[in-house]
Amino acid sequence: MEAPAEIKVKTRKFSLTKGTIKISFELEGSRGRIRSLKLKQRNAVLDTSFPFEMQTAKKGNTIVYHAQINVDQYPMETAFWDVVASVDKEGKGNYEDAILGGLSSKLKLKLILFPRWTRTGDGHMVYPFVNGARQFTIQYRKYDPKYDSYAFIAKEFLALFCYFILKPYWDHKKLWLICEKYCTMAQDNGLYFFRYCMEHASEKDRSRIFYVIDKKCPDYQAVKEYDANVIQFMSFKYMIYLSAARYLISTDAIRHFYIWDSPNSIYKVLYQARKNIVFLQHGVMGFKQCHRTFHKGGGNQMALFVVSSGYEQKIIHDYFGYDNEEIIITGLARWDVLEDKSDPAHKEILLMPTWRSWLEDISEEQFKKSEYYQRYKAFLQDERLKTLLEKENITLNFYIHPKFREHIRSFQVEDRHIRLIPFGTMPLNQLLMSCHMLITDYSSVSWDVYYQEKPVVFYPFDLETYEKVQGSYMDYKKDVFGDLAWDQNQLVDLIGEYARNGFREKPEFSGRRDELLPYRDNDNSKRIYEYIANAQIPDKLKRRLKEKKFNEAFLYLIASIGISMGYWKLMF
């Protein structure tokens, strides 16, 4: 389940025609020999892969490989797929998997400007592209007529035209755009930072700050009172504002600001990985390794990284590669309103496991076979648990991660003390403040509960797999600030123990709070705002802002030519 190593090759040709992917590449004999090539599903627990047909030819000391695969022949899952070679690097017959990498800049540019994609007979599309590491990646997903059409591209062209002809006017606005999870949410650090700005920022700054959301989403109600500063996601106005934005301020990566997955998008060429992001985060970096996603110099590079402590700053510096001046210690914005609202007369335990990358986008049948489902289902059906909840009059609230929200009904249990809470039906902050105790595995919400001085119980039953696939910056067996339950019986025992002692946090876990959470003064949003408003940005970022102006115009011209040619070919 670990990502394979990489073998760099010299790619000669690449094509996609009617579902058939063809790749031709060279490898010097001294660098090893490739036995076979396959299309491998990324982050899958089971080894899901399909073989390429491959031929070889020798050219001096170089082996030329010609490989092809017809993806229509295979039952592909909605996922990202890597091109993986079985390679003997030392010439001793010891073959190991390695991702095909090392694409030339010429071919990479060609794939960006002249995107190739094909539709399948079952309403999906196959979309090859090149990731930040210059590796082939294949995306298999459902075709979206709203954003994959050339009508959408025409809208992009017009928005960019309106921006560039009045570029000095738009840039002078120095816009800040704030969003959360694909611009569908307003529950997290983005919401609370936006509210602070609307209520405390200067009038001049308020005029440049906008919250981006799809107004059809339920969370729109949380920002509706500031509607003059709320902008509709993917509207024509939004496209112009995105082009002009000085800062993108978000709990997530840049892909949450736009429909980047469209293979024809001009904006993908212009702005993906080129905008300055203030990363608010949606949790403390501690239990979940993310440096491969957010490392400095990658496709999700941040201009400013908001953290909660010096302890977390060191993690970002050591693992992510950011300078300390690019990491601001402020605390999380949502903690400004975080307070203990637990009611002794209505005892509640929050059960909130996090997601698993290897379970994303799988079928309901596959999900029910997973250890994740079977463990939590068995826990919810535990007779000792039901008896304990009844005796102590405790409500157990089960809140599944948003990436697994479609599976929530599969956990249904007939018990008045167990409540399933679908994602989006209740604000997360409300659940965190009203609970008496949290049960989780690796979720960063544990820090929010720890902040309130409430007990946290960790249930990392699949720790070995998690550390292999995801990884943690903290040693689970030594550094966590709560009890560890390794099986269902231990978990129920700990619930009973805390219920009997009035859900008081144990002294051995409270001792590190000042080190791990130094800011508990409700001024986190203020610190973030002042840092941005006073233009306290690193010199390196200032240089990037100057260089960006020319790059945008040049890329717009090239993208326009490339996509126009693609459109002409399609139509004629």
N, C-alpha and C positions, 0 to 999 in steps of 0.2 A: 504493500500500500504506500510505501515511500515513493516519492517521485524518483524516477530513474536518473542516473547521471546523463551527461550530454556527450554526444560525439559530433564534432564539427566536420562538416563536409563542404565541398564546393558544389553548390547547386547550379545546374546548367539550365534546366527547363522546368516549368510547372504549368499544368493546364487542368481545367475542369470542363467537361463536356457531357451533358446529359447524364449526370450522376457518376461519371467515371473520372477519377482523379489520377493524373499521371505526373510522376516526378522522375527527373533524371539528374544524377549527381555523381561526383567523383570523390574518390578517397585514395590517398597515397598508400601504397602497400605497406610502408613502414609504420603507418598509423593504425593498422589492424585490418581485419576482413569482416564483412557483414554477411551473415548467413541468410537472414530473412528480415522482412519488414512487416509491421502490423499497425493497425489503427487501434489504439488502446484507450478505453474510457478512463478519464481522469478521476481520481479520488473514489474509485469504486472499491468496495470491500472484496467482492469477487473479481477475479481477473477476467474482465470482459474485453475481448479483443477480436479483430478480424484480420485475416492475412492479405497482404498485397501479393500479386503475381510479380515475380522479379526475374530479370535476366541480367547477366553480367558480360562485360567485354574488357579485355586488357589493352591498355594504351601505354606502352612503356612500363614504367614503374607504378602506373596509376590504374586502378580498377574503375570502370564506368558502370554504374548501376542504372537500370531502367525498370521502374516499378509502377504498377497501376492497380487500382481497386475500384469496383463498381459498388458504391454504397447502397444502391437500390436493392442489392441482393441480400442485405443483412438486416436483422431486426434491431436497429440502433435505438438507444434511449436518448431522450432529450438531455444533452450534456455537452461538455467540451471533450474533444478527443485529440490525443497526441499521436504523432508519427514516431513509432518506437522501433529501433533496430536491435537485432540480436547480433552482438559484435564481439569479436575476439581481438582485444587491443594488443595483446602480447604475443600472438601467434602460437599459443600453446594449446589451442583447442578448448579454452575456458571461455565460453560465450556468456555474456551478460547483457541485459537490456540497457539501452541508452537512447535518449530522445534525439531525434535528428535536428541538428541546429547548424548555426554558422551561415545563414543565408546572406547573400551579397546585398549591399546597399541598393544596387540597381534593381534586383528582383523584388526586394522589399518595397521599394518605391512603386514599382509596377503593380504589385498587388494592392497597394493602398489607393493608387490613382485609377486603376482599372480593375475594380473588384469583380471577383468571379463568384457566382452562386447559382444554385439550381434548385428547383422545386421538385419534391417527390410526389408520388401519386397519392400519398395519404395526408396531404396538406402540410407537410413539413418542408424545411429548406436546409440545404447543406451550404455552409458558408466558410470556406477556407480563408484564413488570414495569418498574419505574422505577429507574434506577440513581442513584448519589449525585449526579450532575449534572442530575437531573430530565429525563433523556432516556428515550424509549421504547427498551427492549431486549427482543428476543424470544429466548428460549432454546428450542432444539429438541434434545431428547434422548430416550433410551429411558425408557419408563414403568417405575417401580420399585414393585411392589406392596407391598414392605415399608415404604417410607417415604412414598409418595404416597397411602396409604390413610387413611381416617378412623379406623381402628383405631389407627394411629400417633398421630393427633391426640388421641385419647382418652387415650393414655398420657402425652402431654405435659400435658394438663389435670390429670390426677391428680398427676403429679410437681410441677407448679407449685402445686397446692393444698396438698400436703404441705410444700412449702417456705414458702409464705406464712403458713400457720397457725402455724408454728414459726420464723418469720423471725429473731427475735433469737437463738435457739439456733444456727441454721445460720450466720448472719453472724458470730457470736462466734468461730467456728472459724478465720476469716481464711484460707481455703484457697488454696493455690497448686496449679494444675493445669498439668502439663507435657506437651507432645506434639510429634510430628513428623508430617509428610506424611499428612494425613487420618487420623491416629491408627492408622497401619498400620506404622510404622517405629520402630526404636530403634537408630540408627546414627550420629547426628549430634550437634550441640551439645546438644540436649535430653537425650539419653542420658547424656552425660558430665557435664552439670550435675546431673542427677538423681542419678547415682552419687556425685558429690561431696557432695550434700546428705545422702544416706543414710549416708555414712561419716564426715562431719565436722560436720554441723549439730547444734545442740543438740537434746535429746530433745523439747522443746516444739515446735521448728520441724519436726522430722521427722514429728510427728503430724499436721501440716497440709499436708504436701507429697505429692502423688500424681502418678504417671505414668499417662497415659491411652493405652490401646492396645486394639485388637481382639485378644483373646487367641488367636484362631485363626490369626493371622499368625505367620510364622516368627520374626520379630524379638522376639516375646514372650519367647523364651528368654534374651534379653540382660538382661531386667529381672525374670525369674522369681524370683531369689533374694530380691528385695525385695517379694514378692507381697502382703504386708499393705498396702503403699503403692502397689499397682498396681490400677487400676480399669478395668473393662470398658467400652469405648466404646459409647455409646448405651444402656447399661443404665439401669434406673429409678433406681438410686442415682446414676449419673453425671449424669442430668438434674437431680437435686436439687443435687448438688455444683457443677454448672455454674452454676446459679442463684445459689448462695451465694459463688462464688469471688471472692476479692479480686484475684488476679492470674491471668492466663493467660500462661504462659511457653512460647514456641514458636519454632521455626525458620521458621514460616510465618504467613500471615495468619489472621484469626479463622475464616474459612470452613473451615479444616482441623480445627476443634474440633467440628464438628457437620454434620448433613445439612441445610445451609441451603437446598439447592435445592428442597426440598419446597415447593410453592406455598401449602400450607395451614398451615405451621408457625407456631405461636404464638411459639416461641423466636426466630424470625427477626424478628418485630416487637419483642420485648422486648430482645434481647441483641445482635443483629448490629450492630456498630459502637458498642456501648455498654459493652463490657467493657474492662478495663485490661490491655493486652498488654505484656509485656516481650519485645521482639523480639530473640531470640538470633541471628537470621540463620542461613543455611546457607552463607554465603560473603561475602567482602569486596565492598562496593559499589565497583566500579571499571570493569569491562568491560561491564556490562549496566545500561542505564537502567531504573529501577523507580520513579521519583518520581511518575509518573502513577498508579501503583497504591498506593503507600504514603505519599503526601504528607499532611502535617498538615491535618486538617480533612476528609479524605475518609473513605470507608467502611472503610478499613483503617488508620485512625490508630493509632499506637502511643503508649503511655504512656511507655515508656523504649526507647531505641534503642541496642543494644549494638554498639560498633564497635571496630576494632583499632588505630586511630591517630588523631592529630590531622589527618592528611591526609584520612582517611575522614570524620572529624567535619565537616570543612569542606564536603565533598560533601553530607552529609545536611543541614547548615545551609543551604547556598546553594540546593540544588535541591529538597529535601523540605520546607523551611520550618520545621524544628524549632529551638527555642532550644537553646543549648549545654547548659543544665542538664537537658534531656530526652535528651541523647546522652551515654552513659557509655563512656569509653575503658577497656576492660578486656582486650581480646583475645578470641578465640573459645574457647569452653569445650573443644572437642575438641582444641585444640592442646596442652592440658595433658598429653596422653598421646602426642603426636606425636613420633616419633623415627625416625631413619634406620635401617631394618632391612634394607637392601638387602644381598644376599649376592653377593660377587664371583664365586663359583662358579656362581651361577644368575642371569645377567643378564636383567633384565626391563625392558621399555618399556611404559608405560601409555598407550594411545590412548583419550582420553575427550573426545569432542566434546560440546558442549551442544546443547540443543534449539533449535528455531526456532518462534516463535509462529505463523508462517504455515503450518506443517505439522502443527499439532495436529488430532487427530480426523479425519484424512483416510483414505481407503481404502488398502489395500495397493497397489492398482494405481496410484493417484495418487502414493503415496510413492515407488514405484520410478521414476517419471518425474522426480522432483525432482533438482536439482543435488546436494543433500546426499547422497542415496543413491548417485548415480552417481560422485561424487568419492571417497567412502570405499570403495565397492565396488572401483573401479579401483585405488585405493591398495593394498588388501588383496590384489589379484591381480597386482600389479606384480612382474615377474620379477626386476628388480634388487633389489627389497626382499627377496624370498624367498632369493635368493643371498646377500645380506648377512646375513640372520638365520641362515642355515645356516653360513656361514663364521665368524661371530663367536659362534655358539651363543647367540643371544638369543631370548627369548620375547616376542612382542608380544601384550599383553593388551588386547583391545578391549572396553570397557565403555560401553554405550550409555546415554544419559540415560533415567531412569525413564518419562518421557512418551512415549518411543519404544520401550519394551521389547517391545511386541507385534511389532515389526519385526526383532528381533535375528536371527532365523533367515534372513532374506533376505540377510544378509551372510556366510553360511557359505562358508568357503574350505577346501579340502583341503590343509592344510599343518601339519605337526607343530609348527612354531614360531609359529603364529598361533592364539590361543585366544580364543574368544568367551565373554564372561562375562555371563550374563543378570542383570538387576537383581535384587538381593535374595539371590543365591546366595553372595556373599562380602561381608564388611563393607568398605565403601569405605575406611575408615581403614587397613585391612590392605593394600589394593592401593597406597595412596599411600605407605605406609611401606616396602613391599618393592620398589617400582620404583626404577630407576636414572635414569630420565628420563621426563618427561611430554610427550606431544603433545596439544595441544588447540586450540580455535579461540577461544572466548570464555568458557570455563568458569571459575568462581571457584575451582575446585580447584587452579588454577595457583598460588594464594597458599599453599596447603598445601605444595606441592612446593617453592616458593620459600623457605618457612619452613625447610625441611630443607636448604637450600643445594644443591639438585639442579638440573640444567639443565631449562629449559622451552623447548619449541619451539612457536610459534604458527602455525597453518595457517588463516588467515582468507580463504579463497578467495572467499567471497561477502561481503566486507566492505562493498561499496557497498550491497547490499541490506540487510544487517544494520544498518548505520548509519541507513538510511532508515526501516526498520521498528522496530528496537529502540533503537539508539543506545548510545553509550558515554560515560562521564565522562572517560576517559583517551584521549589521542591514540595510536591504535594504531601509528602510524608513528614516534612519538617516545618514548612513555612506557612501553612494555611492557618487562618484565624478562627477555626471552628473545629468541632468534632468530626471524625472520619467514620463513616459507616461503610463496610465493605460488602455487606449482604443485607437482605431484607429483614432478618431477625434483629441485627444490630440497629438498623434504622428505626424499627418500631420500638426497641428498648430505649433509644435516645429520646424519642418523642415522649415516651412515658416519663422519663427522668426529668425532662424540661417542663412538662406539664405539672409535675408534682412540686417543682421548686419555683413555680410562678414565672417561668420563662426568663430567668435571670441569666445574663451572660457570665461565663466563668472567668475568674481573674486571670488565668493563664493566657486568655485570648485578648484581653483588653490592654495588656501592657505595651503593645506595639502601636497603638492607635495614633499617638503623637508623631511617630516616625512615618507611618504609612498615610496618615490623613492630617497633615499639619494645619490646613485651612478649614475651619469649621465656623466662620464668622458671617456667613451669608453674603459675602461680597465677591464671590467668584465671577459673576457676570460683569461686575464693575471693573475688575482687574482685566478681563479679556477685552472689554470695550475700550478702556483707556489705552491699552497696549496698541490696538489697531488704530484708534482715532488719533493718537499722537504720533502715528507713523514710525513706531519703534520697530522697524523692519531691518533685517540684516542687509549689509552692503551688497552681498551676493544677489539678493532678491531685487534690490534697486537696479542692478545692472541687467538682470533678466527682464525687468519691466521696460527698459529702454530698447533692448534688443528685440523684444517681441513685436514692436510696431511694424518693422520691415518684414519680419518673418510671416506675419499674418497676411499682409497684402500679397506677398510672393506665393504663398501656399494657396490663397484664394484663386489666384490666376491659374496656377497649375491644376488645381482641383476642378476648376470650371472647365478647362480644356479636356481633362481626362474624363469627367463624368458626362460632359456633352457628347464626346465621342462614343461613350458607352451607350448613351441614350439613342444616338443616331443609328448605331449598329443594331440595337434592339428593335427599333421601329422600321428600319429599312433594310 
